[in-house]
Amino acid sequence: MLQESFQQIIDFRRSNRVFDPNIKVPEEVITRSLERAILSPNSSNMQLWEFYWINSEEVKKAFVPLCLGQSAAKTAQEMVVFVTRKDLWRKRAKWNLERIQETVEGEPNRLQKGGLQYYGKVMPLLYMNDGFGIMPTIRRTISFFGGLRKPFFRTGGAANQRIMAHKSCALAAQTFMLSIAAEGFHSCPMEGLDAYRVRKALGLPWGAEINMIISVGKGTEEGIWGPRFRVPYNEVVFKK
């Protein structure tokens, strides 16, 4: 049963902070897991993300201090840096627009027209910024008046765009970790890092932001810090 298999994956996936140095992670495991991560749901299919696979021993060693010396970084067989790229919105919107245009034969149908308008006009309105704050003001004004009489998507400035990009990237990171677990290996998401130096080490532009770094390997017993416990179901789930 699919549900039983998925439950096994959920139960197996733990943040393991010490990996076995004698067990390598086959490259095809990382490749498959990144391919699966790319299939993750994301905002408007804009895919404002990039994944940097840290594979060489030299670069892995250089990244240990950037991850503040965490044992999950020191013992990692592989690392993947999950990066948000909201600065690539024009490129991604154009890519989506071209994919839709490829499906059009003759007069576009209703769905195709909607897609062409969405990526040709809505995405620029949603993501475009300027040095004077004019576009965020326009978006807030549209949101305010549009929401007076009915539910309306409310957006504004760069903070909203950053949140959207990071949510999508985090979904991809979770897919990656579940895939790693399904392959029989372990992972640890690391947010304790020097994002400025990581970005510099990867040669990323200012518009890129580090979402998290995930270390991968064959986990050990000492890498699990005690039993898993969570806030009770009835304290976080509310049925309305």
BELQUIWO-V517888 format. One record per pair of residues at least 4 apart in sequence whose C-alpha atoms are under 6 Angstrom apart, sorted by the first residue. I is the first residue (numbers start at 0). J is the second residue. D is the distance in Angstrom with one decimal. If there is no record, write none. Layout:
# BELQUIWO-V517888
I,J,D + I,J,D
This chain:
# BELQUIWO-V517888
7,11,6.0 + 8,180,5.9 + 8,181,5.7 + 12,180,5.4 + 14,186,5.8 + 14,187,4.5 + 15,186,5.9 + 15,187,5.5 + 15,218,5.6 + 15,222,4.7 + 15,223,5.2 + 16,70,5.9 + 16,71,4.2 + 16,222,4.4 + 17,70,5.9 + 17,71,5.4 + 17,74,6.0 + 17,219,6.0 + 17,222,4.2 + 18,74,5.3 + 18,216,5.4 + 18,217,5.2 + 18,218,4.5 + 18,219,5.7 + 19,217,5.5 + 27,31,5.9 + 32,175,5.2 + 32,178,5.3 + 36,171,4.7 + 36,174,5.2 + 36,175,5.1 + 39,171,5.2 + 41,167,4.6 + 45,91,5.6 + 47,83,5.8 + 47,84,4.8 + 47,85,5.4 + 48,82,5.5 + 48,83,4.5 + 48,84,5.2 + 48,168,6.0 + 49,82,5.1 + 50,80,5.7 + 50,81,4.9 + 51,79,5.4 + 51,80,4.9 + 52,78,6.0 + 52,79,4.4 + 53,78,4.9 + 53,79,5.7 + 54,77,5.7 + 63,68,5.2 + 63,72,5.4 + 63,73,5.7 + 64,68,4.9 + 65,192,5.7 + 65,193,5.4 + 66,192,4.3 + 67,192,5.8 + 70,74,6.0 + 71,75,5.8 + 75,214,5.4 + 75,215,5.6 + 75,216,5.7 + 76,215,5.9 + 76,216,5.1 + 77,214,5.9 + 77,215,5.1 + 78,213,5.6 + 78,214,4.4 + 78,215,6.0 + 79,212,5.7 + 79,213,5.3 + 80,212,4.4 + 81,210,5.4 + 81,211,5.4 + 81,212,6.0 + 82,208,5.6 + 82,209,4.7 + 82,210,5.3 + 83,164,5.9 + 83,207,5.7 + 83,208,5.2 + 84,207,4.9 + 86,206,5.2 + 88,92,5.9 + 92,118,5.4 + 96,115,6.0 + 96,118,5.7 + 103,107,5.5 + 107,111,5.5 + 107,112,5.8 + 113,117,6.0 + 115,119,5.7 + 116,120,5.4 + 117,121,4.8 + 118,122,5.2 + 122,126,6.0 + 123,127,5.3 + 128,134,5.6 + 135,155,4.9 + 135,156,4.6 + 138,155,5.3 + 139,155,5.1 + 141,145,5.7 + 142,146,5.8 + 142,153,4.9 + 146,150,5.5 + 146,151,4.9 + 165,169,6.0 + 179,184,5.5 + 180,184,5.2 + 180,185,5.7 + 184,216,5.9 + 184,217,5.1 + 185,215,5.8 + 185,216,5.5 + 185,217,5.5 + 185,218,5.4 + 186,214,5.4 + 186,215,4.4 + 187,213,5.5 + 187,214,5.3 + 188,212,5.9 + 188,213,4.4 + 189,211,5.8 + 189,212,5.1 + 189,213,5.9 + 190,211,5.3 + 194,209,6.0 + 196,200,5.9 + 198,203,5.3 + 232,236,5.8
